Amino acid sequence: MSTTDLKNLYEVDDYQWLEETVKLLKKQRFEDLDLDNLIEELEDLGKEKKNAVASLLEQVIRHLLLLQYWTSESEYNAVHWQEEIYNFRIQLRRRITTNLRNYLESELNSIYKDALGFVKIKTQNSVSLPPECPYSLDQILDIEWLPSLS
């Protein structure tokens, strides 16, 4: 398959394009690769991985905040929030790499702000929440750590 054919295939069936690209790579036929689309796909893959771990981290933070600060609802929801925290931490542990951990560390404040916005809406601004993340990344990722309950 020529590079032009491969470029056309990408526009029609990206999954078949991927299969053909893998075959070419395995055969080391680098001159036949559709490099423009291959580069774009690899960049997208990196973004998807970052977005996935950031979303999971945000979910952990949301539930940590609810557990720690929404005391009026904790009697009915604390166990559920703890289950959610555990679930999202497991998913994070399965996906995280050193590079993704470094990414989360650098984006922690931004991810916290997003989680904070959600919790403010969920609690209808009835809870006093810290403007800056009260948790370290190590705490957030620690499967057994939970905050002191207010």
WODA-V353954 format. One record per backbone hydrogen bond with DSSP energy under -0.5 kcal/mol. CO is the residue of the C=O (numbers start at 1). NH is the residue of the N-H. Records with the same first field share a line. If there is no record, write none. Layout:
# WODA-V353954
CO: NH / NH
This chain:
# WODA-V353954
2: 6
3: 7
4: 8
5: 9
6: 10
7: 11
8: 12
9: 12 / 13
13: 17
14: 18
15: 19
16: 20
17: 21
18: 22
19: 23
20: 24
21: 25
22: 26
23: 27
24: 29
25: 28
28: 30
29: 32
30: 33
33: 35
34: 38
35: 39
36: 40
37: 41
38: 42
39: 43
40: 44
41: 45
42: 46
43: 47
44: 48
45: 49
46: 50
47: 51
48: 52
49: 53
50: 54
51: 55
52: 56
53: 57
54: 58
55: 59
56: 60
57: 61
58: 62
59: 63
60: 64
61: 65
62: 66
63: 67
64: 68
65: 69 / 70
66: 70
68: 150
69: 71
70: 73 / 74
71: 75
73: 76 / 77
74: 78
77: 81
78: 82
79: 83
80: 84
81: 85
82: 86
83: 87
84: 88
85: 89
86: 90
87: 91
88: 92
89: 93
90: 94
91: 95
92: 95 / 96
97: 101
98: 102
99: 103
100: 104
101: 105
102: 106
103: 107
104: 108
105: 108
107: 111
108: 112
109: 113
110: 114
111: 115
112: 116
113: 117
114: 118
115: 119
116: 120
117: 121
118: 122
119: 123
120: 125
121: 124
123: 126
127: 129
136: 140
137: 141
138: 142
142: 145
